[in-house]
Amino acid sequence: MSKILVSYFSASGITKGVASKIAKVLGGDLFEIEPINKYTDGDLDWTNKQSRSSVEMSNSASRPEVKSKVSNLSDYDTVLIGFPIWWDLAPRIINTFIEENNLENKKIYVFATSGGSSVINSFNTLKNTYSNLNFVDAKRLTSNVSDSDITNWII
């Protein structure tokens, strides 16, 4: 049977809630992609060009440090990666996660939380950046996503 890892980065808690629901519905394991330095409200102020998130997103080479890697990644066939959409992209910490963990030969699904942005550009950017990996599909999800929507998407 396929083993599923639901990895996620959540700055405000919304993506964490969605990831927890996905893991429960699919019987997957949760892994939080945690920055060494947590983001403050000021760091997340997208209207301030000097805020931490703005500076990171304006530099495609930025790789915020993460607290830990997945220790047993070889146990998983399928990896879901969740994040809030920032500047129509995945936050740079997602690049850190992908580059520090060997995801080759895994089926990768991307889920994103957003008030209105589509997941398409962030998915295509990840797919093009990491063309050696098997990115299967992406979906924008909200906190009220149904169990059947999750199951139908992944199964």
C-alpha positions, 0 to 999 in steps of 0.5 A: 500500500502507498504511504503518504506524507503530507508536508506543509508550510503554514505562516498563519495556521490556515495551511496547517489546518488544511494539511491536518485534514488531508492527513486525516482523510488519507491516513497520511503522516504530517510533516511541518516545514518550519523555518528556523526563524518563525515569521512575524506579522511584520515579516508577512507584510506584503505591502512593505517591500522591506519585509522579510517575505517581500525580500525573500520573494523578490530574490529567486535564489533565497532559501530560508533555513528550515528546522529539520528534514524528513528523516524517513522519506524513503518510506513514502511513495506520495508526497503532498506539499502545501503552502500559502501562495505568496506573490503567485508562487510557492514561498521560497522555504518550499524550494529549501524543502524540495532541495534538502529532501530527495523527492525523486521517484515520488508522486508529488501533489501540491496544495495551496491556500489562498484568498483568491490566487490560483495555484497554477503558476506556483505549480508550473514554476515548481514543475519547471524548476524541478523538472527531474521530479514527478509533479502530478497535480495541484489544487487550491484548497480552503479550510472547508474542503470536503473529505470526498474532494480530497479523496477524489483528488489524490486517489 
